[in-house]
Amino acid sequence: MKIKIRKSTTKSRRMGGFLRRRRTKAGRNLIARRRRGHK
C-alpha cells in the first residue's frame, strides 16, 4: 500500500502545486506564461 501511494503522490504533488499557485496572483501569472510557451 505504501509503495502504491508513493508512486501516485509524485503526480498529485505536482498538480497540488499547480492548484496552490492558481490561488495566488503570482501563481496565475506563472501558469499564464506557461500556456503562452514562456518558461
C-alpha positions as CSV (number, residue, x, y, z in Angstrom):
1,M,0.0,0.0,0.0
2,K,2.7,2.5,0.9
3,I,4.6,1.9,-2.3
4,K,1.4,2.5,-4.3
5,I,0.6,5.7,-2.5
6,R,4.2,7.0,-3.0
7,K,4.0,6.4,-6.8
8,S,0.8,8.3,-7.1
9,T,1.9,11.2,-4.8
10,T,4.6,12.2,-7.3
11,K,2.0,13.2,-9.8
12,S,-0.6,14.5,-7.2
13,R,2.1,16.7,-5.6
14,R,2.8,18.4,-9.0
15,M,-1.0,19.0,-9.5
16,G,-1.3,20.2,-5.9
17,G,1.4,22.8,-6.6
18,F,-0.5,24.0,-9.6
19,L,-3.7,24.4,-7.7
20,R,-2.0,26.2,-4.8
21,R,-0.2,28.6,-7.3
22,R,-3.5,29.3,-9.1
23,R,-5.0,30.8,-5.9
24,T,-2.1,33.4,-5.7
25,K,-1.7,36.3,-8.1
26,A,1.9,35.4,-8.9
27,G,0.9,31.7,-9.5
28,R,-1.8,32.8,-12.0
29,N,0.9,34.7,-14.0
30,L,3.2,31.7,-13.8
31,I,0.6,29.4,-15.3
32,A,-0.4,32.0,-17.9
33,R,3.2,32.3,-19.0
34,R,3.5,28.5,-19.4
35,R,0.4,28.5,-21.6
36,R,1.9,31.1,-23.9
37,G,5.1,29.0,-24.1
38,H,7.4,31.0,-21.9
39,K,9.1,29.1,-19.1
